[in-house]
Amino acid sequence: MAIKQEEIEQLLREGFPEANIEIKDLAGDDNHFSAIIKSSQFKGKNRIQQHQMVYKALKGKMGNELHALELITEEK
Amino acid sequence: MTDINEHLSEIIKNNKVVLFMKGTPEMPQCGFSMAVSNVLKHLQVQFTGINVLEDEKIRNGIKEYSNWPTVPQLYVNEEFIGGCDIIKEMFEKKELQKLFEDKKISFRNN
């Protein structure tokens, strides 16, 4: 199970069009990535809600094709 | 057999601090589960480890229960606190320690 970085980036761009998004490939195996997302959509949301918003944008890939995503979310 | 959600809420209700993880605290079988388990051990918090690898129904059920797609998952006083990223961030910012203090759960602050 794997996923290309471009695909993650595209899904996140669609979910958070105005956000600053930084994605890093942690292991070069298309399975372990980190992402820092700064978005105004996170305003007033707690961390769990923010991460759930990101997982929703990833349309079910999280925990399936995408095994590991180290995620940091911040309000913009 | 009770419905999986009832079974999960029983576990969560009966354990002040419960970590759904891959493997056990003594033998974690995933880096993320080990990281959270190690944070709890470092803080010397009493906690229950639930090995989701032993029961596919729990492994999938817990993801629906909390609307969270991965394991590990930490619950304190029946509240979902987060997965590996959030627990690590909270630990570094001392928010996890504050949470335990607020919920009167004993830990060693070092």
N, CA and C atoms of all chains as a GROMACS GRO file, in nm:
protein
  558
    1MET      N    1   0.088  -0.119   0.000
    1MET     CA    2   0.000   0.000   0.000
    1MET      C    3   0.090   0.123   0.000
    2ALA      N    4   0.068   0.211  -0.090
    2ALA     CA    5   0.152   0.330  -0.092
    2ALA      C    6   0.074   0.443  -0.158
    3ILE      N    7   0.129   0.561  -0.149
    3ILE     CA    8   0.064   0.677  -0.209
    3ILE      C    9   0.170   0.777  -0.248
    4LYS      N   10   0.152   0.842  -0.359
    4LYS     CA   11   0.254   0.936  -0.406
    4LYS      C   12   0.238   1.071  -0.332
    5GLN      N   13   0.354   1.136  -0.308
    5GLN     CA   14   0.350   1.265  -0.240
    5GLN      C   15   0.262   1.364  -0.314
    6GLU      N   16   0.269   1.358  -0.448
    6GLU     CA   17   0.190   1.454  -0.527
    6GLU      C   18   0.041   1.437  -0.498
    7GLU      N   19   0.001   1.309  -0.479
    7GLU     CA   20  -0.143   1.285  -0.457
    7GLU      C   21  -0.186   1.343  -0.322
    8ILE      N   22  -0.100   1.326  -0.222
    8ILE     CA   23  -0.132   1.382  -0.089
    8ILE      C   24  -0.144   1.533  -0.101
    9GLU      N   25  -0.043   1.592  -0.172
    9GLU     CA   26  -0.041   1.738  -0.186
    9GLU      C   27  -0.168   1.787  -0.254
   10GLN      N   28  -0.209   1.713  -0.358
   10GLN     CA   29  -0.326   1.757  -0.434
   10GLN      C   30  -0.452   1.750  -0.347
   11LEU      N   31  -0.466   1.640  -0.272
   11LEU     CA   32  -0.584   1.626  -0.185
   11LEU      C   33  -0.587   1.736  -0.081
   12LEU      N   34  -0.470   1.767  -0.025
   12LEU     CA   35  -0.465   1.870   0.080
   12LEU      C   36  -0.491   2.008   0.019
   13ARG      N   37  -0.442   2.030  -0.102
   13ARG     CA   38  -0.467   2.161  -0.169
   13ARG      C   39  -0.616   2.179  -0.193
   14GLU      N   40  -0.680   2.068  -0.235
   14GLU     CA   41  -0.825   2.077  -0.261
   14GLU      C   42  -0.900   2.105  -0.130
   15GLY      N   43  -0.853   2.040  -0.022
   15GLY     CA   44  -0.923   2.057   0.106
   15GLY      C   45  -0.894   2.192   0.170
   16PHE      N   46  -0.771   2.242   0.148
   16PHE     CA   47  -0.730   2.368   0.213
   16PHE      C   48  -0.668   2.461   0.110
   17PRO      N   49  -0.750   2.516   0.018
   17PRO     CA   50  -0.697   2.593  -0.094
   17PRO      C   51  -0.609   2.711  -0.052
   18GLU      N   52  -0.640   2.771   0.065
   18GLU     CA   53  -0.565   2.895   0.100
   18GLU      C   54  -0.450   2.867   0.197
   19ALA      N   55  -0.429   2.739   0.226
   19ALA     CA   56  -0.334   2.709   0.335
   19ALA      C   57  -0.189   2.707   0.287
   20ASN      N   58  -0.096   2.724   0.388
   20ASN     CA   59   0.046   2.695   0.359
   20ASN      C   60   0.063   2.547   0.391
   21ILE      N   61   0.111   2.472   0.296
   21ILE     CA   62   0.125   2.326   0.314
   21ILE      C   63   0.269   2.285   0.287
   22GLU      N   64   0.328   2.214   0.382
   22GLU     CA   65   0.467   2.167   0.365
   22GLU      C   66   0.467   2.017   0.387
   23ILE      N   67   0.504   1.942   0.286
   23ILE     CA   68   0.503   1.795   0.298
   23ILE      C   69   0.645   1.743   0.282
   24LYS      N   70   0.683   1.649   0.366
   24LYS     CA   71   0.817   1.588   0.354
   24LYS      C   72   0.800   1.436   0.346
   25ASP      N   73   0.880   1.376   0.262
   25ASP     CA   74   0.881   1.229   0.252
   25ASP      C   75   0.983   1.180   0.354
   26LEU      N   76   0.938   1.106   0.455
   26LEU     CA   77   1.026   1.069   0.567
   26LEU      C   78   1.109   0.944   0.540
   27ALA      N   79   1.057   0.857   0.451
   27ALA     CA   80   1.128   0.730   0.440
   27ALA      C   81   1.153   0.690   0.295
   28GLY      N   82   1.101   0.769   0.199
   28GLY     CA   83   1.124   0.735   0.059
   28GLY      C   84   1.051   0.609   0.018
   29ASP      N   85   0.951   0.570   0.096
   29ASP     CA   86   0.879   0.446   0.061
   29ASP      C   87   0.733   0.474   0.026
   30ASP      N   88   0.703   0.601  -0.002
   30ASP     CA   89   0.565   0.640  -0.035
   30ASP      C   90   0.466   0.597   0.072
   31ASN      N   91   0.513   0.591   0.196
   31ASN     CA   92   0.426   0.545   0.304
   31ASN      C   93   0.437   0.628   0.430
   32HIS      N   94   0.549   0.698   0.446
   32HIS     CA   95   0.574   0.775   0.568
   32HIS      C   96   0.603   0.919   0.531
   33PHE      N   97   0.512   1.007   0.565
   33PHE     CA   98   0.528   1.149   0.531
   33PHE      C   99   0.506   1.234   0.657
   34SER      N  100   0.553   1.360   0.648
   34SER     CA  101   0.513   1.456   0.751
   34SER      C  102   0.450   1.574   0.676
   35ALA      N  103   0.359   1.642   0.745
   35ALA     CA  104   0.293   1.758   0.682
   35ALA      C  105   0.268   1.864   0.787
   36ILE      N  106   0.300   1.988   0.748
   36ILE     CA  107   0.267   2.102   0.834
   36ILE      C  108   0.167   2.185   0.756
   37ILE      N  109   0.051   2.208   0.815
   37ILE     CA  110  -0.056   2.280   0.744
   37ILE      C  111  -0.100   2.400   0.828
   38LYS      N  112  -0.088   2.517   0.768
   38LYS     CA  113  -0.135   2.640   0.836
   38LYS      C  114  -0.255   2.690   0.758
   39SER      N  115  -0.371   2.689   0.824
   39SER     CA  116  -0.492   2.725   0.751
   39SER      C  117  -0.586   2.807   0.837
   40SER      N  118  -0.657   2.899   0.773
   40SER     CA  119  -0.755   2.980   0.848
   40SER      C  120  -0.877   2.894   0.882
   41GLN      N  121  -0.891   2.782   0.811
   41GLN     CA  122  -1.006   2.695   0.840
   41GLN      C  123  -0.997   2.632   0.980
   42PHE      N  124  -0.876   2.635   1.038
   42PHE     CA  125  -0.858   2.571   1.170
   42PHE      C  126  -0.902   2.662   1.285
   43LYS      N  127  -0.934   2.788   1.250
   43LYS     CA  128  -0.969   2.884   1.357
   43LYS      C  129  -1.078   2.829   1.446
   44GLY      N  130  -1.054   2.836   1.576
   44GLY     CA  131  -1.157   2.796   1.673
   44GLY      C  132  -1.174   2.646   1.686
   45LYS      N  133  -1.089   2.569   1.616
   45LYS     CA  134  -1.101   2.422   1.627
   45LYS      C  135  -0.990   2.370   1.718
   46ASN      N  136  -1.019   2.265   1.795
   46ASN     CA  137  -0.909   2.210   1.875
   46ASN      C  138  -0.827   2.115   1.787
   47ARG      N  139  -0.716   2.065   1.844
   47ARG     CA  140  -0.624   1.988   1.762
   47ARG      C  141  -0.691   1.865   1.701
   48ILE      N  142  -0.772   1.797   1.778
   48ILE     CA  143  -0.835   1.675   1.724
   48ILE      C  144  -0.922   1.710   1.605
   49GLN      N  145  -1.001   1.817   1.620
   49GLN     CA  146  -1.089   1.857   1.510
   49GLN      C  147  -1.006   1.898   1.388
   50GLN      N  148  -0.896   1.968   1.412
   50GLN     CA  149  -0.811   2.010   1.300
   50GLN      C  150  -0.757   1.887   1.226
   51HIS      N  151  -0.707   1.789   1.305
   51HIS     CA  152  -0.653   1.670   1.239
   51HIS      C  153  -0.765   1.593   1.167
   52GLN      N  154  -0.884   1.588   1.228
   52GLN     CA  155  -0.994   1.518   1.162
   52GLN      C  156  -1.030   1.584   1.029
   53MET      N  157  -1.018   1.718   1.024
   53MET     CA  158  -1.044   1.791   0.898
   53MET      C  159  -0.944   1.747   0.792
   54VAL      N  160  -0.817   1.730   0.834
   54VAL     CA  161  -0.713   1.689   0.739
   54VAL      C  162  -0.741   1.546   0.691
   55TYR      N  163  -0.778   1.457   0.785
   55TYR     CA  164  -0.805   1.319   0.744
   55TYR      C  165  -0.924   1.314   0.648
   56LYS      N  166  -1.019   1.402   0.672
   56LYS     CA  167  -1.138   1.405   0.582
   56LYS      C  168  -1.092   1.448   0.441
   57ALA      N  169  -1.003   1.547   0.436
   57ALA     CA  170  -0.954   1.595   0.306
   57ALA      C  171  -0.877   1.483   0.233
   58LEU      N  172  -0.821   1.391   0.310
   58LEU     CA  173  -0.743   1.281   0.250
   58LEU      C  174  -0.832   1.166   0.205
   59LYS      N  175  -0.963   1.187   0.219
   59LYS     CA  176  -1.064   1.096   0.160
   59LYS      C  177  -1.035   0.948   0.189
   60GLY      N  178  -1.018   0.915   0.314
   60GLY     CA  179  -1.006   0.774   0.352
   60GLY      C  180  -0.870   0.712   0.328
   61LYS      N  181  -0.775   0.789   0.276
   61LYS     CA  182  -0.641   0.733   0.249
   61LYS      C  183  -0.564   0.712   0.380
   62MET      N  184  -0.594   0.797   0.481
   62MET     CA  185  -0.518   0.790   0.605
   62MET      C  186  -0.545   0.658   0.676
   63GLY      N  187  -0.438   0.587   0.706
   63GLY     CA  188  -0.454   0.457   0.773
   63GLY      C  189  -0.472   0.345   0.671
   64ASN      N  190  -0.486   0.381   0.544
   64ASN     CA  191  -0.493   0.278   0.438
   64ASN      C  192  -0.371   0.292   0.348
   65GLU      N  193  -0.391   0.353   0.228
   65GLU     CA  194  -0.273   0.368   0.141
   65GLU      C  195  -0.164   0.449   0.213
   66LEU      N  196  -0.210   0.546   0.294
   66LEU     CA  197  -0.113   0.631   0.366
   66LEU      C  198  -0.096   0.575   0.507
   67HIS      N  199   0.020   0.508   0.527
   67HIS     CA  200   0.037   0.440   0.657
   67HIS      C  201   0.066   0.539   0.768
   68ALA      N  202   0.156   0.634   0.740
   68ALA     CA  203   0.198   0.722   0.850
   68ALA      C  204   0.210   0.866   0.802
   69LEU      N  205   0.143   0.956   0.873
   69LEU     CA  206   0.153   1.099   0.841
   69LEU      C  207   0.175   1.174   0.971
   70GLU      N  208   0.298   1.225   0.989
   70GLU     CA  209   0.324   1.307   1.107
   70GLU      C  210   0.266   1.444   1.078
   71LEU      N  211   0.167   1.482   1.154
   71LEU     CA  212   0.086   1.598   1.118
   71LEU      C  213   0.095   1.709   1.222
   72ILE      N  214   0.126   1.829   1.174
   72ILE     CA  215   0.120   1.948   1.263
   72ILE      C  216   0.026   2.046   1.196
   73THR      N  217  -0.075   2.091   1.270
   73THR     CA  218  -0.171   2.187   1.214
   73THR      C  219  -0.164   2.316   1.294
   74GLU      N  220  -0.179   2.428   1.224
   74GLU     CA  221  -0.175   2.559   1.291
   74GLU      C  222  -0.277   2.651   1.231
   75GLU      N  223  -0.334   2.739   1.312
   75GLU     CA  224  -0.428   2.839   1.260
   75GLU      C  225  -0.348   2.944   1.185
   76LYS      N  226  -0.404   2.995   1.078
   76LYS     CA  227  -0.338   3.103   1.004
   76LYS      C  228  -0.415   3.233   1.024
   77MET      N  229  -2.318  -1.158   2.188
   77MET     CA  230  -2.195  -1.079   2.204
   77MET      C  231  -2.244  -0.932   2.198
   78THR      N  232  -2.196  -0.852   2.295
   78THR     CA  233  -2.247  -0.713   2.294
   78THR      C  234  -2.194  -0.645   2.167
   79ASP      N  235  -2.261  -0.542   2.132
   79ASP     CA  236  -2.222  -0.467   2.012
   79ASP      C  237  -2.085  -0.404   2.040
   80ILE      N  238  -2.005  -0.395   1.937
   80ILE     CA  239  -1.864  -0.352   1.956
   80ILE      C  240  -1.857  -0.215   2.025
   81ASN      N  241  -1.950  -0.125   1.992
   81ASN     CA  242  -1.943   0.008   2.052
   81ASN      C  243  -1.968   0.002   2.203
   82GLU      N  244  -2.060  -0.090   2.242
   82GLU     CA  245  -2.085  -0.104   2.386
   82GLU      C  246  -1.960  -0.158   2.454
   83HIS      N  247  -1.899  -0.257   2.386
   83HIS     CA  248  -1.778  -0.319   2.442
   83HIS      C  249  -1.669  -0.213   2.459
   84LEU      N  250  -1.652  -0.129   2.357
   84LEU     CA  251  -1.549  -0.024   2.362
   84LEU      C  252  -1.580   0.077   2.472
   85SER      N  253  -1.708   0.115   2.483
   85SER     CA  254  -1.736   0.219   2.585
   85SER      C  255  -1.721   0.160   2.725
   86GLU      N  256  -1.742   0.028   2.738
   86GLU     CA  257  -1.718  -0.036   2.867
   86GLU      C  258  -1.569  -0.023   2.904
   87ILE      N  259  -1.484  -0.058   2.808
   87ILE     CA  260  -1.338  -0.053   2.832
   87ILE      C  261  -1.298   0.089   2.871
   88ILE      N  262  -1.351   0.186   2.793
   88ILE     CA  263  -1.312   0.326   2.814
   88ILE      C  264  -1.366   0.378   2.947
   89LYS      N  265  -1.485   0.330   2.985
   89LYS     CA  266  -1.545   0.375   3.111
   89LYS      C  267  -1.468   0.317   3.230
   90ASN      N  268  -1.424   0.190   3.214
   90ASN     CA  269  -1.366   0.121   3.331
   90ASN      C  270  -1.217   0.146   3.351
   91ASN      N  271  -1.158   0.224   3.264
   91ASN     CA  272  -1.014   0.251   3.278
   91ASN      C  273  -0.988   0.400   3.267
   92LYS      N  274  -0.932   0.458   3.374
   92LYS     CA  275  -0.911   0.603   3.374
   92LYS      C  276  -0.825   0.645   3.256
   93VAL      N  277  -0.712   0.570   3.237
   93VAL     CA  278  -0.622   0.602   3.126
   93VAL      C  279  -0.609   0.474   3.043
   94VAL      N  280  -0.656   0.479   2.918
   94VAL     CA  281  -0.650   0.357   2.836
   94VAL      C  282  -0.592   0.389   2.699
   95LEU      N  283  -0.497   0.308   2.658
   95LEU     CA  284  -0.430   0.330   2.529
   95LEU      C  285  -0.458   0.213   2.436
   96PHE      N  286  -0.533   0.241   2.329
   96PHE     CA  287  -0.554   0.140   2.225
   96PHE      C  288  -0.428   0.145   2.139
   97MET      N  289  -0.360   0.031   2.129
   97MET     CA  290  -0.228   0.032   2.064
   97MET      C  291  -0.205  -0.097   1.988
   98LYS      N  292  -0.099  -0.096   1.908
   98LYS     CA  293  -0.057  -0.220   1.840
   98LYS      C  294   0.051  -0.282   1.927
   99GLY      N  295   0.021  -0.401   1.980
   99GLY     CA  296   0.113  -0.466   2.073
   99GLY      C  297   0.073  -0.431   2.216
  100THR      N  298   0.168  -0.450   2.307
  100THR     CA  299   0.138  -0.420   2.449
  100THR      C  300   0.242  -0.320   2.498
  101PRO      N  301   0.217  -0.258   2.614
  101PRO     CA  302   0.317  -0.164   2.666
  101PRO      C  303   0.456  -0.228   2.681
  102GLU      N  304   0.457  -0.358   2.717
  102GLU     CA  305   0.585  -0.428   2.733
  102GLU      C  306   0.644  -0.460   2.596
  103MET      N  307   0.554  -0.493   2.500
  103MET     CA  308   0.603  -0.535   2.366
  103MET      C  309   0.526  -0.457   2.257
  104PRO      N  310   0.552  -0.325   2.244
  104PRO     CA  311   0.480  -0.252   2.140
  104PRO      C  312   0.523  -0.303   2.002
  105GLN      N  313   0.430  -0.303   1.907
  105GLN     CA  314   0.464  -0.357   1.774
  105GLN      C  315   0.449  -0.253   1.665
  106CYS      N  316   0.461  -0.124   1.708
  106CYS     CA  317   0.453  -0.018   1.606
  106CYS      C  318   0.517   0.102   1.670
  107GLY      N  319   0.597   0.175   1.592
  107GLY     CA  320   0.674   0.287   1.646
  107GLY      C  321   0.586   0.392   1.713
  108PHE      N  322   0.467   0.416   1.651
  108PHE     CA  323   0.380   0.522   1.705
  108PHE      C  324   0.319   0.477   1.838
  109SER      N  325   0.278   0.350   1.844
  109SER     CA  326   0.223   0.298   1.969
  109SER      C  327   0.330   0.300   2.078
  110MET      N  328   0.451   0.262   2.039
  110MET     CA  329   0.560   0.264   2.137
  110MET      C  330   0.586   0.405   2.189
  111ALA      N  331   0.582   0.503   2.098
  111ALA     CA  332   0.610   0.642   2.139
  111ALA      C  333   0.513   0.688   2.246
  112VAL      N  334   0.383   0.661   2.226
  112VAL     CA  335   0.284   0.707   2.324
  112VAL      C  336   0.300   0.627   2.454
  113SER      N  337   0.319   0.497   2.440
  113SER     CA  338   0.336   0.414   2.560
  113SER      C  339   0.458   0.461   2.639
  114ASN      N  340   0.566   0.498   2.569
  114ASN     CA  341   0.686   0.546   2.638
  114ASN      C  342   0.663   0.679   2.709
  115VAL      N  343   0.583   0.768   2.647
  115VAL     CA  344   0.552   0.896   2.713
  115VAL      C  345   0.481   0.867   2.846
  116LEU      N  346   0.384   0.775   2.842
  116LEU     CA  347   0.307   0.744   2.964
  116LEU      C  348   0.398   0.678   3.068
  117LYS      N  349   0.488   0.592   3.022
  117LYS     CA  350   0.580   0.527   3.117
  117LYS      C  351   0.675   0.631   3.176
  118HIS      N  352   0.723   0.722   3.089
  118HIS     CA  353   0.816   0.827   3.136
  118HIS      C  354   0.751   0.910   3.246
  119LEU      N  355   0.621   0.937   3.228
  119LEU     CA  356   0.548   1.017   3.329
  119LEU      C  357   0.500   0.929   3.444
  120GLN      N  358   0.529   0.801   3.435
  120GLN     CA  359   0.487   0.703   3.538
  120GLN      C  360   0.337   0.712   3.564
  121VAL      N  361   0.262   0.712   3.454
  121VAL     CA  362   0.115   0.712   3.466
  121VAL      C  363   0.068   0.568   3.460
  122GLN      N  364  -0.023   0.532   3.551
  122GLN     CA  365  -0.085   0.400   3.544
  122GLN      C  366  -0.177   0.398   3.422
  123PHE      N  367  -0.161   0.301   3.332
  123PHE     CA  368  -0.254   0.298   3.219
  123PHE      C  369  -0.278   0.154   3.174
  124THR      N  370  -0.389   0.136   3.104
  124THR     CA  371  -0.425   0.004   3.049
  124THR      C  372  -0.394   0.006   2.901
  125GLY      N  373  -0.322  -0.096   2.854
  125GLY     CA  374  -0.294  -0.108   2.711
  125GLY      C  375  -0.389  -0.209   2.649
  126ILE      N  376  -0.455  -0.170   2.542
  126ILE     CA  377  -0.544  -0.264   2.472
  126ILE      C  378  -0.478  -0.297   2.337
  127ASN      N  379  -0.442  -0.420   2.317
  127ASN     CA  380  -0.372  -0.461   2.195
  127ASN      C  381  -0.472  -0.485   2.083
  128VAL      N  382  -0.484  -0.388   1.992
  128VAL     CA  383  -0.586  -0.400   1.888
  128VAL      C  384  -0.552  -0.511   1.788
  129LEU      N  385  -0.426  -0.556   1.790
  129LEU     CA  386  -0.388  -0.662   1.696
  129LEU      C  387  -0.452  -0.797   1.733
  130GLU      N  388  -0.500  -0.803   1.859
  130GLU     CA  389  -0.559  -0.929   1.905
  130GLU      C  390  -0.705  -0.944   1.862
  131ASP      N  391  -0.765  -0.833   1.821
  131ASP     CA  392  -0.909  -0.840   1.790
  131ASP      C  393  -0.942  -0.741   1.678
  132GLU      N  394  -0.967  -0.796   1.559
  132GLU     CA  395  -0.994  -0.714   1.440
  132GLU      C  396  -1.114  -0.622   1.464
  133LYS      N  397  -1.211  -0.670   1.543
  133LYS     CA  398  -1.333  -0.588   1.567
  133LYS      C  399  -1.297  -0.465   1.647
  134ILE      N  400  -1.205  -0.482   1.743
  134ILE     CA  401  -1.163  -0.366   1.823
  134ILE      C  402  -1.079  -0.274   1.735
  135ARG      N  403  -0.990  -0.335   1.654
  135ARG     CA  404  -0.900  -0.257   1.570
  135ARG      C  405  -0.979  -0.164   1.476
  136ASN      N  406  -1.086  -0.216   1.418
  136ASN     CA  407  -1.166  -0.132   1.327
  136ASN      C  408  -1.269  -0.048   1.403
  137GLY      N  409  -1.326  -0.112   1.509
  137GLY     CA  410  -1.432  -0.044   1.584
  137GLY      C  411  -1.386   0.085   1.648
  138ILE      N  412  -1.261   0.084   1.699
  138ILE     CA  413  -1.214   0.203   1.770
  138ILE      C  414  -1.198   0.322   1.674
  139LYS      N  415  -1.171   0.291   1.548
  139LYS     CA  416  -1.154   0.401   1.451
  139LYS      C  417  -1.288   0.469   1.423
  140GLU      N  418  -1.394   0.387   1.420
  140GLU     CA  419  -1.527   0.445   1.400
  140GLU      C  420  -1.571   0.518   1.525
  141TYR      N  421  -1.545   0.454   1.639
  141TYR     CA  422  -1.589   0.506   1.770
  141TYR      C  423  -1.547   0.651   1.788
  142SER      N  424  -1.421   0.679   1.745
  142SER     CA  425  -1.368   0.813   1.772
  142SER      C  426  -1.358   0.897   1.644
  143ASN      N  427  -1.401   0.837   1.531
  143ASN     CA  428  -1.384   0.905   1.402
  143ASN      C  429  -1.237   0.948   1.385
  144TRP      N  430  -1.150   0.846   1.412
  144TRP     CA  431  -1.005   0.872   1.402
  144TRP      C  432  -0.944   0.750   1.332
  145PRO      N  433  -0.874   0.772   1.218
  145PRO     CA  434  -0.841   0.660   1.130
  145PRO      C  435  -0.724   0.573   1.172
  146THR      N  436  -0.656   0.608   1.279
  146THR     CA  437  -0.536   0.530   1.311
  146THR      C  438  -0.530   0.491   1.459
  147VAL      N  439  -0.438   0.404   1.485
  147VAL     CA  440  -0.404   0.364   1.622
  147VAL      C  441  -0.258   0.402   1.638
  148PRO      N  442  -0.207   0.449   1.751
  148PRO     CA  443  -0.268   0.442   1.883
  148PRO      C  444  -0.370   0.552   1.908
  149GLN      N  445  -0.455   0.525   2.007
  149GLN     CA  446  -0.552   0.625   2.053
  149GLN      C  447  -0.553   0.626   2.206
  150LEU      N  448  -0.538   0.747   2.262
  150LEU     CA  449  -0.535   0.759   2.408
  150LEU      C  450  -0.665   0.820   2.459
  151TYR      N  451  -0.720   0.757   2.563
  151TYR     CA  452  -0.841   0.807   2.629
  151TYR      C  453  -0.810   0.832   2.777
  152VAL      N  454  -0.853   0.947   2.827
  152VAL     CA  455  -0.837   0.978   2.970
  152VAL      C  456  -0.973   1.019   3.024
  153ASN      N  457  -1.018   0.951   3.130
  153ASN     CA  458  -1.152   0.977   3.186
  153ASN      C  459  -1.257   0.980   3.075
  154GLU      N  460  -1.255   0.880   2.991
  154GLU     CA  461  -1.353   0.859   2.884
  154GLU      C  462  -1.345   0.963   2.772
  155GLU      N  463  -1.242   1.049   2.777
  155GLU     CA  464  -1.230   1.150   2.671
  155GLU      C  465  -1.117   1.112   2.575
  156PHE      N  466  -1.143   1.120   2.444
  156PHE     CA  467  -1.038   1.091   2.346
  156PHE      C  468  -0.940   1.207   2.343
  157ILE      N  469  -0.814   1.180   2.369
  157ILE     CA  470  -0.713   1.286   2.378
  157ILE      C  471  -0.638   1.302   2.247
  158GLY      N  472  -0.609   1.190   2.183
  158GLY     CA  473  -0.543   1.202   2.053
  158GLY      C  474  -0.460   1.079   2.018
  159GLY      N  475  -0.392   1.092   1.902
  159GLY     CA  476  -0.302   0.987   1.857
  159GLY      C  477  -0.159   1.030   1.884
  160CYS      N  478  -0.066   0.966   1.817
  160CYS     CA  479   0.076   0.987   1.847
  160CYS      C  480   0.118   1.133   1.831
  161ASP      N  481   0.085   1.196   1.719
  161ASP     CA  482   0.128   1.335   1.696
  161ASP      C  483   0.084   1.427   1.809
  162ILE      N  484  -0.047   1.416   1.840
  162ILE     CA  485  -0.105   1.509   1.938
  162ILE      C  486  -0.046   1.483   2.078
  163ILE      N  487  -0.028   1.355   2.112
  163ILE     CA  488   0.025   1.326   2.246
  163ILE      C  489   0.170   1.377   2.257
  164LYS      N  490   0.247   1.356   2.150
  164LYS     CA  491   0.386   1.406   2.154
  164LYS      C  492   0.388   1.558   2.169
  165GLU      N  493   0.301   1.626   2.090
  165GLU     CA  494   0.298   1.773   2.094
  165GLU      C  495   0.255   1.820   2.233
  166MET      N  496   0.152   1.754   2.286
  166MET     CA  497   0.102   1.793   2.420
  166MET      C  498   0.209   1.771   2.526
  167PHE      N  499   0.282   1.661   2.513
  167PHE     CA  500   0.387   1.630   2.611
  167PHE      C  501   0.495   1.738   2.605
  168GLU      N  502   0.539   1.772   2.484
  168GLU     CA  503   0.646   1.872   2.470
  168GLU      C  504   0.602   2.008   2.522
  169LYS      N  505   0.471   2.040   2.506
  169LYS     CA  506   0.422   2.171   2.551
  169LYS      C  507   0.367   2.164   2.694
  170LYS      N  508   0.390   2.048   2.762
  170LYS     CA  509   0.345   2.030   2.901
  170LYS      C  510   0.193   2.034   2.915
  171GLU      N  511   0.121   2.022   2.806
  171GLU     CA  512  -0.026   2.025   2.812
  171GLU      C  513  -0.077   1.890   2.864
  172LEU      N  514   0.001   1.784   2.834
  172LEU     CA  515  -0.043   1.650   2.878
  172LEU      C  516  -0.032   1.642   3.030
  173GLN      N  517   0.080   1.696   3.080
  173GLN     CA  518   0.101   1.698   3.225
  173GLN      C  519  -0.011   1.778   3.293
  174LYS      N  520  -0.049   1.889   3.231
  174LYS     CA  521  -0.156   1.974   3.288
  174LYS      C  522  -0.287   1.898   3.287
  175LEU      N  523  -0.310   1.823   3.178
  175LEU     CA  524  -0.434   1.746   3.167
  175LEU      C  525  -0.444   1.645   3.282
  176PHE      N  526  -0.332   1.576   3.307
  176PHE     CA  527  -0.333   1.475   3.415
  176PHE      C  528  -0.356   1.544   3.550
  177GLU      N  529  -0.293   1.660   3.566
  177GLU     CA  530  -0.311   1.736   3.691
  177GLU      C  531  -0.459   1.771   3.708
  178ASP      N  532  -0.518   1.829   3.602
  178ASP     CA  533  -0.659   1.872   3.610
  178ASP      C  534  -0.750   1.753   3.640
  179LYS      N  535  -0.714   1.635   3.585
  179LYS     CA  536  -0.803   1.519   3.602
  179LYS      C  537  -0.761   1.434   3.723
  180LYS      N  538  -0.670   1.491   3.804
  180LYS     CA  539  -0.625   1.426   3.928
  180LYS      C  540  -0.571   1.285   3.902
  181ILE      N  541  -0.493   1.275   3.797
  181ILE     CA  542  -0.430   1.143   3.767
  181ILE      C  543  -0.283   1.155   3.803
  182SER      N  544  -0.236   1.062   3.887
  182SER     CA  545  -0.100   1.082   3.940
  182SER      C  546   0.004   1.051   3.834
  183PHE      N  547   0.108   1.133   3.834
  183PHE     CA  548   0.220   1.111   3.739
  183PHE      C  549   0.343   1.174   3.800
  184ARG      N  550   0.460   1.142   3.745
  184ARG     CA  551   0.584   1.200   3.799
  184ARG      C  552   0.631   1.307   3.701
  185ASN      N  553   0.634   1.431   3.749
  185ASN     CA  554   0.668   1.544   3.662
  185ASN      C  555   0.819   1.563   3.663
  186ASN      N  556   0.891   1.508   3.564
  186ASN     CA  557   1.037   1.530   3.572
  186ASN      C  558   1.092   1.587   3.444
   0.00000   0.00000   0.00000
